[in-house]
Amino acid sequence: MFISNTGNSKKDDFINGIMPYVLTSKKQHLDNKILPSVIIAQAALESGWNLTAKTLFGIKGDGVSLVTTEYIDGVKKIVTDSFVVYKDIAEAVVGYFNLLDSERYTNVRNADTYSEQSLELYNCGYATDPNYSEKILNIIEINRLYEVDDYYFNEFLSSDNNTSTTVDYNALADRIEAGDFGNGRETRLDAFIAEGYSEEDYNIAQDIVNERSKE
């Protein structure tokens, strides 16, 4: 499993946390050519690198009213708008693909490179910020998100991600106790998935930790 290592722990946690969901959904939408690097960069920009943001991709619709920046007739203004709220990362990524599968974003889906896709996102009206495409490109290139694209096409698509391999659950339990996966179920589970383990693997390892605490 690809692991981001930008040297910035906040960014790495974000990339590694959202990546499994992006790659899995991307594999289910093979006719949609939008690249994982673009999706992750958009989520980072829209949420401020915050996986727990109420609106991960800044998708407008019925939900929660938030203060946001819009460019109206070329003028930057602070406005209040309504954004869709998703219960978790997985649901947010599905909502993103549902939006990008609409006719409005045909040119994005048909673009071949992350540069072209970033430009078409602005042209299709995803955002009003005239620098939106440049910001997406900067996030991709500074954080080498194109490496996620390489991993997706060269390894992820050809791998059988449903095939279990031998897992040392006691070793994983040791790592949970050492704090390697962070604190809290959701944080640890995201870290497990980012390393290529399944939710079942996490549950088994956590059960071992729980049993140890009773001794």
Secondary structure, DSSP 8 states (H G I E B T S, - for coil): ------S-HHHHHHHHHHHHHHHHHHHT-TT----HHHHHHHHHHHHTS-TT-SSTT--EEEEEEEEEEEEETTEEEEEEEEE---SSHHHHHHHHHHHHTSGGGHHHHH--SHHHHHHHHHHTTS---TTHHHHHHHHHHHTTTHHHHHHIIIIITTS-TT------HHHHHHHHHHTTT-SSHHHHHHHHHHTT--HHHHHHHHHHHHHHHH-
